Amino acid sequence: MSQSAFDPFGEPVPAVDPSIANEGVSKWLKTAGTSVFWVLVVGIVLARAVYFEPGVFSFEHAVAWAQGLFAAL
């Protein structure tokens, strides 16, 4: 049971549930965060599609790089 609050003149002040007051801010932050996330996802996927070079990430290139690394050691 919540305690009643009174203003300086002795009148009762209606209680405000803090979770209800912050609900709008929380919903806005959730929407903003979700939007930023998906904008970044779409931006990264589009950048990968635009700058993709098929021969750069081949398995043979990775093996040659690993052999060069082991040869240097």
Residue pairs with C-beta under 8 A, 6 or more apart in sequence:
2 15
4 12
4 13
4 15
5 12
5 13
5 15
6 12
6 13
7 13
55 61
